[in-house]
């Protein structure tokens, strides 16, 4: 059944290719088709996700390398949710590339077994879900921030080209704003639940675990960024800080998960000693 994890990948990469063709040929209708393909990919992604859950395949929630598949769904879903509200056009191809990369990362094998998964209390699922929605929001703020910086530089140098097909700087700044606030409002309770879970599971907070330290560093960084945003930070400054913050977050998520295994594995190993 795991082969169905990758059924959405061709749709995501197809949306990105159509997006690139639209930019190269300066064809707005291609960018619209890229967004339609993204819609199909996200809805199919959700359908497969529900099939796994209803079939009792709980590894899709917990295995560190499989959870990137979930993150791809969340990033795509959040974008489509905000698209109408922010009147975004022509940005779906970039989100599709993001979702494709995250989906493909789930291809790598994992070492977490089903017996280990049975040790999880219910609230660990909420911890994972909230943290992933948070990372999804921060992913949107990163994407908007990166394109903002690239487009702002082109406008400054009067090299518009295909930039006229992409969302305006104001629209990108709004997407950054919503991404940050959705991310922080979900990531914060996710971190709190993770701490409570660790206390109930281990009897202590595992400060020696790299991912715990990096997660707290990420939370503190985004706390400062949210404070700045509320205080009036806008435009290029927030875009640059969003890109930097997401880099810190990815060191925590991708670097630690894929190089040293998840903190979940460390918790279980400590508990079983």
Secondary structure, DSSP 8 states (H G I E B T S, - for coil): -GGGGGTTHHHHHHHHHHHHHHHHHT-HHHHHHHHHHHHHHHHHHHHHHHHHHHTT-THHHH-TTTHHHHHHHHHHHHHHHHHHHHT--S-HHHHHHHHHHHHHHTTS-----HHHHTT--HHHHHHHHHHHHHHHHHHHHHHHHHHHHHHHHHHHTT--GGGGGS--HHHHHHHHHHHHHHHHHHHHHHHHHHHHHHHHHHSS--TTSHHHHHHHHHHHHHHHHHHHHHHT--HHHHHHHHHHHHHHHHIIIIIHHHHH--HHHHHHHHHH-
